[in-house]
Amino acid sequence: MSDLTVAVAGGVALLTLNRPERRNAYTTAMGAQLSRAYRECDAADDVRAIVLTGAGDAFCAGADFAAATNPFDAESAVGSFTASPIDPAAFELRKPVLAAINGHAIGIGLTISLQADLRIMATDAKYAVAQVRRGVLPDCMAHWTLPHLVGGAVAADLLLTGRTFDGAEAAAMGIATRTLPAAEVLDHTMSIARDIAVNVAPMSVALTKRLLWDTMTKGYGPREVAALETEMHRRVMGTADAREGVAAFLQRREPRWTSSVSRDWPSVPDPRQD
């Protein structure tokens, strides 16, 4: 059985961590399959949004210590080892990625979700970046994603203590986009993803996501962002989707988008270069 299942319908790709008997504990195979699914979804024009969730009553309980190769063994730290095994990261994709965190997310289970654009989290589940309590370090770029989400002080609290918190605190800290009872998490997340798939122009959201994350990763200032926004507007103004968006709004109907992100993706300029 695959450690990850993929189902595409109505413009939404549902990626499900699929080891419910092990609370979806992370394996090397799972990471490879998720990376491949991310790449394939990003290249597919029929995918407008991506939802990542877990089978059963957990999202991901962390690394699988019972696997044939313990991810914390010395042998794992040589050769092709990387602390960021999900490649590309969710924030590097052009499609919005929504994490439907339907239950416990511990260690790498949480740090994978920190790379998503939105996180809908179960209120009563348990969460932790627990790696320092296992003798290793936080992974999946958590030393970057978490401070950008919640600030340095809160990130230090979670990364340096490895403590457990619930969904209500995740929302208060800014990790969760919103929290809901576990049974409602996936349906609510899918409804957001379907709304994006139908009503949001594919190229517009792809460029917006790229500008958002590039601004954080590259530290652009406000005037540099202004230059990028202006340039990206020039790429979409007057296109078929720009005309369609206005027409659909005025006619009070669903838009019919025709842009192809895979075919028409523009190079994003660097405002710091002439």
Backbone bond lengths (Angstrom), bond angles and torsions (degrees), N, CA, C in turn:
res aa  C-N    CA-C-N  psi(-1)  N-CA   C-N-CA  omega(-1)  CA-C   N-CA-C  phi
1 M - - - 1.466 - - 1.516 109.41 -
2 S 1.324 116.53 137.69 1.451 121.45 179.88 1.519 110.19 -67.44
3 D 1.342 115.59 142.66 1.461 120.57 175.88 1.518 112.21 -75.04
4 L 1.342 116.54 -8.22 1.464 122.14 178.60 1.522 108.15 -143.90
5 T 1.337 116.31 132.07 1.460 119.68 173.90 1.527 109.23 -109.61
6 V 1.329 115.61 150.63 1.462 122.13 -178.20 1.525 108.59 -129.41
7 A 1.329 116.20 128.00 1.462 121.15 175.57 1.520 107.91 -135.11
8 V 1.337 116.62 129.30 1.459 121.95 -179.20 1.522 108.94 -117.36
9 A 1.323 115.96 126.66 1.462 120.96 177.62 1.520 108.71 -155.95
10 G 1.324 115.93 137.38 1.451 120.58 175.67 1.511 114.97 58.83
11 G 1.326 116.64 30.81 1.456 120.64 179.00 1.514 115.25 85.36
12 V 1.334 117.84 0.41 1.458 121.94 -178.11 1.526 109.65 -115.86
13 A 1.321 116.37 128.74 1.462 121.93 173.35 1.525 108.53 -97.24
14 L 1.314 116.36 120.59 1.460 121.90 177.40 1.521 108.29 -100.66
15 L 1.330 116.09 112.89 1.461 122.97 178.07 1.519 107.85 -103.57
16 T 1.329 116.86 123.44 1.463 120.88 -174.13 1.523 110.45 -120.97
17 L 1.321 116.59 117.60 1.464 121.34 171.09 1.522 106.64 -62.48
18 N 1.334 117.51 124.52 1.461 119.76 -160.20 1.529 112.95 -125.85
19 R 1.320 116.28 58.00 1.468 121.42 171.33 1.532 108.32 -131.31
20 P 1.317 117.61 60.36 1.467 119.88 -172.80 1.520 113.43 -60.32
21 E 1.329 117.33 -28.97 1.471 119.93 179.35 1.527 111.49 -67.62
22 R 1.334 117.29 -18.99 1.461 122.90 177.88 1.538 110.68 -115.36
23 R 1.341 116.20 21.54 1.465 121.81 -176.18 1.529 110.94 52.74
24 N 1.340 114.26 36.88 1.467 122.19 177.27 1.519 112.72 57.31
25 A 1.338 116.39 34.37 1.464 120.34 177.00 1.525 109.50 -56.39
26 Y 1.308 114.84 139.34 1.464 122.29 -172.34 1.524 111.71 -72.19
27 T 1.343 115.65 136.41 1.453 122.91 173.19 1.525 109.17 -127.65
28 T 1.317 116.04 164.01 1.465 120.56 176.23 1.521 110.68 -58.98
29 A 1.345 116.31 -40.23 1.464 119.97 179.07 1.518 110.98 -62.65
30 M 1.326 117.35 -39.62 1.465 120.63 178.51 1.525 110.52 -61.73
31 G 1.321 116.79 -44.12 1.456 120.53 179.49 1.518 112.01 -62.29
32 A 1.333 117.01 -41.88 1.461 120.69 179.42 1.526 111.06 -65.87
33 Q 1.329 115.99 -40.49 1.464 119.86 -179.43 1.526 111.32 -69.18
34 L 1.326 117.60 -38.11 1.457 120.30 177.63 1.526 110.53 -66.51
35 S 1.319 117.63 -41.96 1.468 120.93 177.70 1.519 110.55 -59.53
36 R 1.327 116.82 -45.36 1.467 120.36 179.91 1.525 111.05 -64.25
37 A 1.331 117.21 -42.22 1.461 120.72 179.33 1.521 111.03 -63.56
38 Y 1.326 117.74 -40.76 1.460 120.42 176.61 1.529 110.82 -58.84
39 R 1.325 116.68 -46.47 1.467 119.75 -178.25 1.527 110.99 -63.49
40 E 1.327 116.72 -43.48 1.457 120.30 -177.92 1.526 111.15 -67.47
41 C 1.327 117.12 -40.34 1.465 120.10 178.22 1.524 111.22 -65.64
42 D 1.311 117.21 -37.28 1.455 120.37 -178.56 1.517 111.27 -67.32
43 A 1.331 117.01 -28.19 1.463 121.15 -178.34 1.524 112.69 -89.23
44 A 1.326 118.16 -9.35 1.468 121.85 -173.62 1.524 110.41 -97.45
45 D 1.320 117.17 119.07 1.457 120.56 -179.32 1.524 112.72 -68.95
46 D 1.335 117.65 -20.94 1.459 118.82 178.77 1.527 112.14 -79.19
47 V 1.331 117.50 -4.97 1.467 121.82 173.98 1.523 108.22 -100.97
48 R 1.319 115.99 117.94 1.468 121.31 -179.23 1.527 111.79 -105.02
49 A 1.337 117.09 -22.71 1.466 121.89 179.09 1.517 108.16 -152.71
50 I 1.317 116.04 154.05 1.465 122.62 -177.18 1.520 108.57 -123.70
51 V 1.338 116.40 132.77 1.462 122.45 175.25 1.520 108.08 -117.28
52 L 1.322 116.27 128.66 1.467 122.45 177.33 1.515 108.41 -111.84
53 T 1.341 117.11 126.89 1.462 121.11 179.68 1.521 109.78 -144.17
54 G 1.331 116.44 -176.67 1.449 121.76 179.54 1.516 111.21 -122.33
55 A 1.328 116.95 145.66 1.463 121.45 176.74 1.532 109.43 -75.06
56 G 1.316 115.56 147.03 1.463 119.34 177.71 1.513 111.99 78.96
57 D 1.340 115.15 -146.84 1.472 119.94 -172.21 1.513 114.00 -101.87
58 A 1.330 118.18 12.39 1.468 121.73 177.76 1.514 109.25 -133.90
59 F 1.337 115.85 154.60 1.464 120.68 172.43 1.522 108.74 -83.09
60 C 1.311 117.66 -61.56 1.466 122.37 175.67 1.513 107.95 -165.70
61 A 1.333 116.19 120.56 1.459 121.58 -174.12 1.521 113.25 -83.46
62 G 1.334 117.41 9.10 1.461 120.39 179.39 1.512 111.31 106.56
63 A 1.313 116.77 -168.57 1.464 122.04 -178.94 1.519 110.30 -66.68
64 D 1.322 116.05 145.91 1.461 121.65 -179.19 1.530 109.71 -86.71
65 F 1.317 115.83 102.32 1.467 120.27 -179.56 1.522 112.58 -72.73
66 A 1.335 117.75 -16.15 1.458 121.06 -179.00 1.522 112.68 -91.05
67 A 1.342 117.18 -0.21 1.460 120.39 179.76 1.521 110.27 -67.03
68 A 1.336 115.69 162.26 1.465 120.41 -177.89 1.517 111.43 -57.65
69 T 1.339 116.55 -36.94 1.465 121.09 176.69 1.516 108.24 -114.58
70 N 1.332 116.41 111.80 1.464 120.63 177.54 1.526 108.77 -67.83
71 P 1.338 117.69 125.18 1.467 118.44 -176.54 1.521 113.81 -65.37
72 F 1.343 117.63 -11.32 1.458 120.42 -178.91 1.524 112.14 -103.08
73 D 1.338 118.33 2.82 1.453 120.62 177.31 1.526 110.90 -69.10
74 A 1.338 115.74 153.59 1.464 119.78 179.99 1.525 111.04 -59.39
75 E 1.337 116.99 -34.18 1.457 120.05 -178.02 1.527 111.79 -64.10
76 S 1.343 116.49 -24.52 1.454 119.71 -178.94 1.523 112.06 -77.05
77 A 1.325 117.14 -15.60 1.463 121.11 -173.77 1.516 113.13 -91.07
78 V 1.325 116.83 12.58 1.460 119.88 179.17 1.520 108.53 -121.17
79 G 1.321 115.31 174.96 1.451 119.89 175.16 1.514 112.31 66.95
80 S 1.330 116.34 -121.29 1.462 121.64 -172.59 1.522 113.09 -90.28
81 F 1.324 118.73 12.15 1.468 120.62 -177.70 1.527 111.28 -58.03
82 T 1.330 115.75 139.12 1.452 122.66 169.98 1.515 108.36 -142.34
83 A 1.318 115.66 143.26 1.457 120.22 176.98 1.522 111.76 -80.77
84 S 1.330 117.07 -4.64 1.465 121.75 176.87 1.525 108.69 -125.15
85 P 1.342 116.82 75.70 1.461 120.36 -172.11 1.523 114.51 -76.15
86 I 1.339 118.14 -15.27 1.457 119.85 178.44 1.522 107.96 -87.02
87 D 1.331 116.26 109.58 1.454 121.81 -172.67 1.527 109.05 -139.22
88 P 1.332 116.55 111.26 1.461 129.00 9.54 1.523 112.36 -78.99
89 A 1.323 114.87 157.06 1.459 119.53 171.82 1.524 109.16 -70.31
90 A 1.330 116.34 156.73 1.465 120.09 -177.37 1.525 111.77 -57.39
91 F 1.339 117.22 -35.84 1.465 118.88 -177.17 1.527 112.06 -74.70
92 E 1.329 117.78 -9.94 1.459 120.90 177.60 1.528 112.44 -88.79
93 L 1.320 117.56 -8.86 1.457 121.18 178.38 1.525 110.79 -77.81
94 R 1.325 116.23 162.40 1.463 120.88 176.98 1.527 111.82 -90.78
95 K 1.307 117.52 -14.16 1.460 121.84 -179.80 1.528 109.42 -95.91
96 P 1.341 118.32 144.16 1.463 119.89 173.90 1.528 110.74 -60.79
97 V 1.327 116.11 135.57 1.464 122.15 177.92 1.523 108.45 -115.88
98 L 1.329 115.72 123.16 1.462 121.99 -178.38 1.524 108.23 -114.71
99 A 1.316 117.48 125.59 1.455 121.82 177.08 1.525 108.96 -94.01
100 A 1.333 116.24 117.21 1.464 122.29 174.63 1.525 106.68 -95.51
101 I 1.327 115.37 90.19 1.468 121.31 -171.97 1.524 107.04 -88.37
102 N 1.324 114.70 90.14 1.452 123.52 -168.56 1.520 114.14 -85.90
103 G 1.305 117.65 2.29 1.460 121.82 -179.93 1.512 110.03 -175.32
104 H 1.336 116.40 -162.81 1.457 121.25 -174.49 1.528 112.07 -51.81
105 A 1.332 116.28 136.86 1.464 123.23 175.14 1.520 107.03 -135.64
106 I 1.316 115.82 107.73 1.467 122.55 -173.61 1.523 108.88 -121.93
107 G 1.329 116.40 144.21 1.455 120.49 174.90 1.512 111.77 58.02
108 I 1.333 116.25 -127.07 1.454 120.16 -178.27 1.522 111.04 -63.97
109 G 1.327 117.89 -22.19 1.455 120.16 174.59 1.515 112.05 -61.76
110 L 1.326 116.99 -35.20 1.457 120.72 177.73 1.526 110.90 -84.77
111 T 1.332 117.66 -41.19 1.465 118.67 -175.66 1.526 112.05 -66.89
112 I 1.336 118.45 -29.37 1.469 120.29 173.23 1.517 109.87 -62.83
113 S 1.329 116.37 -42.78 1.471 119.88 -176.91 1.522 111.89 -70.96
114 L 1.323 118.50 -24.55 1.466 120.84 178.15 1.525 111.54 -64.89
115 Q 1.333 117.39 -18.24 1.460 121.19 178.96 1.528 112.45 -83.31
116 A 1.335 117.83 -9.08 1.460 121.58 -179.06 1.522 110.30 -76.34
117 D 1.334 115.49 165.59 1.463 120.67 178.74 1.521 111.37 -81.10
118 L 1.317 117.34 -38.70 1.460 122.88 178.31 1.519 108.86 -130.88
119 R 1.338 115.90 147.63 1.461 121.61 177.95 1.531 108.63 -131.07
120 I 1.329 116.27 113.23 1.459 122.18 172.35 1.526 105.38 -100.46
121 M 1.340 116.93 117.99 1.463 120.77 -167.58 1.524 111.57 -120.71
122 A 1.326 115.29 144.99 1.460 121.19 176.90 1.529 109.55 -69.03
123 T 1.311 115.92 130.47 1.467 120.88 -174.50 1.519 112.10 -62.01
124 D 1.321 117.01 -42.79 1.470 120.39 -172.35 1.522 114.27 -94.55
125 A 1.321 117.72 3.98 1.465 119.79 179.39 1.526 110.61 -78.22
126 K 1.325 115.14 167.77 1.457 121.92 179.91 1.530 109.97 -108.21
127 Y 1.335 114.43 139.56 1.458 121.50 -177.30 1.518 109.41 -133.39
128 A 1.340 115.45 147.50 1.465 119.97 176.35 1.515 109.86 -167.81
129 V 1.328 115.93 142.82 1.466 121.82 165.36 1.530 104.21 -95.63
130 A 1.325 115.39 81.37 1.468 121.83 -162.92 1.522 114.01 -91.36
131 Q 1.326 118.95 7.08 1.459 120.30 -170.12 1.527 113.52 -58.75
132 V 1.344 117.94 -36.73 1.464 118.42 -178.68 1.528 111.25 -66.65
133 R 1.310 118.18 -18.93 1.468 121.61 175.02 1.524 112.55 -84.45
134 R 1.325 115.78 -3.21 1.476 120.93 178.37 1.527 111.05 -112.82
135 G 1.328 116.63 4.16 1.457 119.85 176.85 1.511 114.61 88.24
136 V 1.356 117.14 11.96 1.462 119.96 177.17 1.523 108.87 -127.66
137 L 1.325 119.04 -154.84 1.460 122.77 -175.74 1.528 110.41 -125.98
138 P 1.323 117.06 156.99 1.464 119.34 170.87 1.531 110.61 -57.78
139 D 1.338 115.29 150.79 1.464 121.48 -171.79 1.523 111.10 -130.00
140 C 1.320 115.64 -170.23 1.468 123.16 177.39 1.528 111.43 52.91
141 M 1.330 116.35 38.33 1.464 122.96 175.80 1.526 112.77 65.76
142 A 1.336 117.33 23.76 1.466 120.42 -177.78 1.524 112.61 -62.07
143 H 1.329 118.02 -27.30 1.462 120.03 177.03 1.535 111.59 -67.51
144 W 1.337 116.66 -13.62 1.473 121.31 175.80 1.529 111.20 -106.27
145 T 1.344 116.96 -48.45 1.466 118.84 -176.13 1.522 112.04 -63.19
146 L 1.311 117.24 -45.43 1.467 119.63 -173.91 1.526 112.50 -65.23
147 P 1.335 121.01 -47.34 1.471 118.87 176.13 1.520 113.33 -59.64
148 H 1.337 117.93 -33.69 1.453 119.55 178.80 1.523 111.83 -70.67
149 L 1.327 116.73 -29.20 1.461 119.72 178.53 1.520 112.18 -79.39
150 V 1.324 117.24 -43.02 1.468 119.96 -167.01 1.520 113.57 -125.03
151 G 1.339 118.96 -3.75 1.452 120.80 -177.46 1.519 112.54 91.37
152 G 1.312 115.39 162.26 1.456 121.05 -173.80 1.509 114.58 -65.37
153 A 1.342 117.43 -39.68 1.463 119.83 -175.69 1.523 111.51 -66.31
154 V 1.328 116.85 -45.63 1.463 119.56 -179.87 1.528 110.06 -69.93
155 A 1.327 117.21 -39.21 1.457 119.96 177.69 1.528 110.87 -60.25
156 A 1.318 117.32 -41.80 1.459 120.35 178.20 1.524 111.14 -61.35
157 D 1.322 116.38 -41.85 1.465 120.59 177.87 1.525 110.49 -56.56
158 L 1.327 117.20 -48.14 1.466 120.25 -174.52 1.522 112.70 -77.49
159 L 1.342 117.25 -40.33 1.460 120.18 -176.54 1.525 112.54 -73.91
160 L 1.324 116.75 -37.11 1.472 119.96 -174.45 1.519 113.48 -86.00
161 T 1.328 117.52 -22.64 1.476 119.91 178.44 1.518 112.54 -99.68
162 G 1.338 117.34 -28.11 1.453 120.01 -175.17 1.514 113.25 65.76
163 R 1.318 117.65 19.46 1.469 121.00 -173.14 1.528 111.93 -71.90
164 T 1.317 114.47 162.56 1.461 122.07 -179.64 1.530 109.85 -94.84
165 F 1.327 115.36 143.34 1.466 121.12 175.97 1.524 108.66 -141.65
166 D 1.320 116.80 165.53 1.461 120.63 -178.32 1.520 111.10 -106.44
167 G 1.324 116.30 -178.02 1.443 120.80 -176.34 1.513 113.83 -64.55
168 A 1.331 116.03 -36.77 1.462 118.96 -179.98 1.528 110.40 -61.70
169 E 1.323 117.31 -41.88 1.466 119.61 177.95 1.526 110.56 -70.77
170 A 1.339 116.95 -34.86 1.464 119.50 177.30 1.518 110.64 -59.81
171 A 1.336 116.55 -39.48 1.466 120.10 178.05 1.520 110.75 -68.76
172 A 1.337 117.00 -42.74 1.459 120.92 -179.07 1.529 111.02 -63.27
173 M 1.338 117.34 -34.90 1.461 121.22 -179.36 1.524 112.35 -79.12
174 G 1.324 117.64 -20.29 1.455 120.99 -177.67 1.509 114.39 98.96
175 I 1.325 117.95 7.21 1.471 120.50 176.23 1.520 110.23 -74.63
176 A 1.324 116.39 -43.61 1.460 121.61 -179.62 1.521 110.45 -87.20
177 T 1.333 116.37 132.67 1.457 120.12 170.47 1.518 109.51 -64.30
178 R 1.343 115.35 -43.37 1.465 122.35 169.67 1.520 107.82 -161.10
179 T 1.328 116.66 161.74 1.456 121.15 178.16 1.521 109.70 -121.43
180 L 1.325 115.01 149.33 1.453 122.97 -178.10 1.525 108.94 -146.28
181 P 1.335 118.58 164.24 1.459 119.56 169.26 1.528 109.98 -54.99
182 A 1.316 116.45 144.37 1.465 120.82 -173.22 1.523 112.64 -52.82
183 A 1.327 116.97 -39.28 1.463 120.53 -176.33 1.520 112.77 -66.74
184 E 1.338 118.08 -17.01 1.467 121.70 -177.36 1.525 113.24 -100.96
185 V 1.322 117.13 -8.09 1.466 120.48 -170.73 1.518 112.43 -62.97
186 L 1.326 118.15 -51.27 1.464 120.20 -175.18 1.525 111.34 -66.40
187 D 1.326 118.07 -45.78 1.463 119.79 -179.43 1.526 111.32 -59.84
188 H 1.334 116.76 -41.87 1.460 119.76 -179.60 1.526 110.57 -66.34
189 T 1.321 116.42 -42.42 1.466 119.95 179.75 1.522 110.89 -64.39
190 M 1.320 116.97 -41.19 1.459 120.32 178.33 1.521 111.32 -63.93
191 S 1.327 117.29 -35.41 1.465 119.07 178.74 1.522 111.08 -65.51
192 I 1.330 117.39 -38.07 1.468 120.90 176.00 1.528 109.72 -64.93
193 A 1.337 116.17 -45.15 1.462 120.44 -178.60 1.527 110.90 -63.39
194 R 1.327 117.71 -40.74 1.473 120.28 178.78 1.522 111.24 -65.74
195 D 1.327 117.05 -37.23 1.459 120.08 176.92 1.528 110.52 -62.64
196 I 1.332 116.82 -42.95 1.467 120.92 176.38 1.528 109.94 -60.90
197 A 1.345 116.33 -46.08 1.460 120.92 -176.29 1.519 112.06 -60.46
198 V 1.328 117.28 -35.52 1.460 120.88 -176.33 1.520 111.95 -88.80
199 N 1.317 117.50 -46.49 1.466 121.51 -164.65 1.521 115.73 -102.65
200 V 1.314 118.69 -8.79 1.462 121.65 -176.97 1.528 109.32 -107.95
201 A 1.321 116.50 129.01 1.463 120.81 -179.98 1.526 110.45 -64.38
202 P 1.339 118.67 127.17 1.475 121.02 -174.42 1.518 114.27 -56.90
203 M 1.337 117.16 -45.62 1.462 118.88 -178.48 1.520 110.77 -69.92
204 S 1.325 116.66 -38.63 1.459 119.88 -179.65 1.521 111.38 -61.04
205 V 1.330 117.39 -45.93 1.462 119.57 -177.86 1.524 110.69 -71.63
206 A 1.337 116.90 -33.26 1.465 119.30 178.56 1.522 110.76 -64.97
207 L 1.323 116.95 -44.50 1.458 120.54 178.78 1.523 111.53 -68.33
208 T 1.324 116.90 -39.21 1.460 120.41 178.24 1.523 110.95 -62.26
209 K 1.341 116.14 -44.25 1.471 119.40 178.64 1.529 110.61 -62.80
210 R 1.331 116.38 -42.01 1.468 118.39 -179.50 1.520 111.44 -63.42
211 L 1.342 117.62 -42.52 1.457 120.67 178.67 1.520 111.25 -64.63
212 L 1.326 116.18 -40.92 1.468 120.41 -179.87 1.524 111.26 -59.49
213 W 1.331 116.08 -52.11 1.467 118.89 -176.07 1.522 112.38 -75.37
214 D 1.341 117.56 -34.96 1.468 119.05 176.63 1.525 111.20 -63.92
215 T 1.327 116.91 -36.09 1.463 119.73 177.79 1.521 110.61 -61.00
216 M 1.337 116.38 -39.51 1.466 119.09 179.51 1.519 111.72 -75.03
217 T 1.335 117.54 -44.07 1.463 119.37 -175.11 1.519 112.55 -72.31
218 K 1.330 116.48 -32.93 1.464 120.28 -174.86 1.519 113.49 -102.93
219 G 1.322 116.43 -4.50 1.453 119.97 175.21 1.511 114.91 66.38
220 Y 1.328 117.50 35.63 1.455 120.12 179.29 1.526 111.08 -63.34
221 G 1.335 116.15 143.17 1.447 121.79 173.66 1.520 111.15 -84.81
222 P 1.339 117.47 173.77 1.468 120.33 -174.31 1.518 113.50 -60.33
223 R 1.338 118.63 -39.94 1.458 119.67 -179.03 1.532 111.72 -72.00
224 E 1.328 116.81 -31.71 1.467 119.85 174.66 1.528 110.08 -67.02
225 V 1.335 116.38 -40.19 1.467 119.96 176.10 1.526 110.41 -64.31
226 A 1.324 117.15 -40.03 1.460 120.37 178.08 1.528 111.06 -58.90
227 A 1.333 116.36 -41.29 1.458 120.04 178.96 1.527 111.05 -64.97
228 L 1.317 116.38 -41.12 1.461 120.04 178.65 1.523 111.33 -66.38
229 E 1.326 117.03 -43.39 1.458 119.89 178.44 1.528 110.91 -59.68
230 T 1.324 116.08 -41.80 1.459 120.02 179.27 1.525 110.90 -62.85
231 E 1.331 116.22 -46.13 1.462 119.99 -178.94 1.525 111.36 -64.09
232 M 1.336 117.75 -41.23 1.461 120.50 -179.10 1.527 110.83 -70.30
233 H 1.325 117.21 -34.02 1.469 119.00 173.30 1.529 110.58 -58.45
234 R 1.321 115.93 -42.29 1.463 119.46 -179.30 1.529 111.69 -62.07
235 R 1.338 116.45 -27.39 1.461 119.61 179.97 1.528 112.18 -73.76
236 V 1.337 117.99 -25.52 1.466 120.26 -174.66 1.527 113.89 -111.62
237 M 1.330 118.17 -23.04 1.465 120.37 -179.47 1.527 110.55 -62.26
238 G 1.330 116.51 133.15 1.451 121.05 179.40 1.511 114.72 83.08
239 T 1.333 118.11 -2.32 1.463 120.37 178.64 1.527 109.91 -78.07
240 A 1.340 114.77 169.80 1.464 119.98 -179.96 1.521 111.11 -59.49
241 D 1.332 117.43 -39.10 1.469 119.55 -178.58 1.527 111.44 -70.49
242 A 1.326 117.81 -33.71 1.464 119.80 176.89 1.524 110.03 -64.96
243 R 1.318 116.81 -40.29 1.470 119.92 177.01 1.522 110.79 -68.78
244 E 1.324 116.25 -40.69 1.464 120.55 -178.41 1.519 111.81 -66.48
245 G 1.322 117.32 -38.85 1.465 119.73 179.75 1.515 112.18 -59.90
246 V 1.325 116.54 -42.61 1.471 120.82 178.67 1.524 110.48 -69.26
247 A 1.345 117.10 -43.18 1.460 120.50 -178.72 1.524 111.20 -63.07
248 A 1.330 117.08 -43.93 1.467 120.33 -179.94 1.523 110.98 -63.51
249 F 1.326 116.58 -39.14 1.469 120.18 178.21 1.532 110.54 -63.53
250 L 1.318 116.96 -47.74 1.463 120.53 -177.51 1.531 111.65 -67.12
251 Q 1.342 116.64 -32.68 1.460 120.72 -178.40 1.526 112.77 -92.54
252 R 1.322 115.95 0.81 1.472 122.34 177.12 1.526 112.07 53.88
253 R 1.318 114.26 52.18 1.467 121.09 177.83 1.517 109.75 -136.48
254 E 1.312 115.91 168.73 1.454 120.10 176.23 1.527 109.57 -71.18
255 P 1.327 117.25 139.93 1.466 119.74 179.37 1.527 111.95 -73.40
256 R 1.303 115.07 155.32 1.470 121.57 175.45 1.535 107.28 -117.84
257 W 1.315 115.88 93.14 1.461 121.35 -175.50 1.520 110.60 -77.28
258 T 1.310 116.85 145.00 1.467 121.12 -179.79 1.527 113.50 -127.39
259 S 1.320 118.95 -4.38 1.470 119.96 -178.85 1.523 110.21 -69.08
260 S 1.309 115.20 150.93 1.465 122.48 177.90 1.524 108.81 -118.12
261 V 1.318 116.01 109.95 1.466 119.38 179.82 1.523 110.29 -65.27
262 S 1.336 116.81 -40.26 1.465 119.33 -178.22 1.520 112.05 -65.60
263 R 1.340 117.41 -35.06 1.469 121.18 -176.45 1.519 112.81 -88.18
264 D 1.340 116.48 -38.32 1.462 120.60 -170.00 1.525 114.41 -107.06
265 W 1.327 117.64 10.59 1.458 120.11 -176.32 1.527 110.92 -58.38
266 P 1.349 117.68 122.65 1.462 120.18 -178.76 1.521 111.65 -85.84
267 S 1.311 116.17 157.98 1.459 118.92 170.12 1.522 108.04 -71.75
268 V 1.336 115.88 135.32 1.458 120.53 -179.83 1.524 108.03 -91.15
269 P 1.317 118.45 118.12 1.465 120.14 -174.76 1.528 111.36 -70.79
270 D 1.334 114.86 159.09 1.443 122.24 174.66 1.526 107.65 -100.46
271 P 1.340 118.28 114.13 1.476 119.89 -176.72 1.507 113.43 -66.76
272 R 1.338 117.84 -9.92 1.454 120.44 -179.13 1.536 111.72 -91.68
273 Q 1.347 115.36 -1.32 1.461 119.45 178.78 1.515 108.63 -115.75
274 D 1.325 116.29 145.48 1.461 121.59 177.37 1.520 110.25 -71.46
